[in-house]
Amino acid sequence: MNKSFHFIFMSILGSLLLAACSNQPKQQAPPPVAVNTYQVQKGTAVYFDNYPATVTALNEIELRAQVTGYIKGIFFNDGQHVSKGQKLYDIDHETYQAAYNQAVANMNVAQANLEKAQQDADRYTDLLKKDAIARQVVDHAITDLQAAKMQVAAAKAAVARAATDLKFSVLYAPFDGTIGISQVKMGALISANQTLLNTLSSDNPMAVDIAVDQSLIPKFTNLKNNPAPAVDSIFTLTFNDKTIYPYPGQISFIDRAVDPQTSTIRIRYIFPNNNKLLKPGMSCNLRVKNNNAKEQFILIPYKAVVEQMGEYFVFVVKNNNTVSEQKVMLGQPINDKIVVKSGLNDGDVIVTDGVQKLKDGGKIQLSPAKAH
């Protein structure tokens, strides 16, 4: 009886379990992801290559005194634009003027003594011819004449030295430019060839230097030898706040040699600086426009790109409404698009919206494709 009951109980339990299992809902595949797509096409593009750049003055000089003395005059304001020949500093000018005047006076005395010695020598030489004077007197007169000549030569050298000191006692601007903050004040004692007074740099035009890989030498040589017309600006600057400098520039020269340590070469550009926005030492970016009508690019919306572990992928649509994850190599961004160097072909359809919900092989619901 117990065995029969146990058999009946197990049968009923099995039936209940089967009924329960049959009532469980079947697991369904995830629904297709609604996406927008984009049809890839080749075409021309205008974009800019960017290079870190440094602004440099075409002319720059440290102003140092070549005489020792006290600063008696400063004839500019710090940061002022000065013109070539403008007076900048007075270094004991009156003292050096007095020394020059003294040297000139000493030279005049030496020349007067020379004239007297010359007259004595001439007269005594004539008397000697008539045996009217001792030979020794004539010899002394000739010796005095030679000494007077040497005194005149020494006096002339002293005048030249004093004139040089007098000239250097006043400093003038050697070229047009902007002068910096004075490193000395009125009354300061300065030493010849040691004390830095100021720095003067030219301010219009300005130089902009970049360093490029040696592989780009042919490209930049061609740009230098074939400059663009004035209406088509190839070289422009951007500042750190992303604003664009309003005046285009041009290549001045390509340096004579490649730096063996970095395998780069320096290229210098010239930019006008009428508004004085460019300052020596300033960091900026040089933009080089690429506008080759013969070169074809594949451009896709940047939002279609997915980054994974430093690599870039897009989802390519297949015929069965699934997607395949495709690795791509990216190039230059252009506004909201980006150049694809490899990984895609002309005519491919890629997903642009909804990529965050996709995985390789996933189902999609297509929206109309947008051609380039």
PyMOL commands that set and color helices and strands:
alter all, ss='L'
color gray80, all
select helices_A, chain A and resi 2-23+93-129+135-168+214-225+302-304+355-357
alter helices_A, ss='H'
color red, helices_A
select strands_A, chain A and resi 33-39+42-43+47-56+60-64+69-74+81-82+87-91+170-172+177-179+189-190+196-201+206-213+235-238+250-254+264-271+283-290+297-301+306-308+311-317+323-334+337-342+349-353+364-366+370-371
alter strands_A, ss='S'
color yellow, strands_A
deselect
rebuild
show_as cartoon
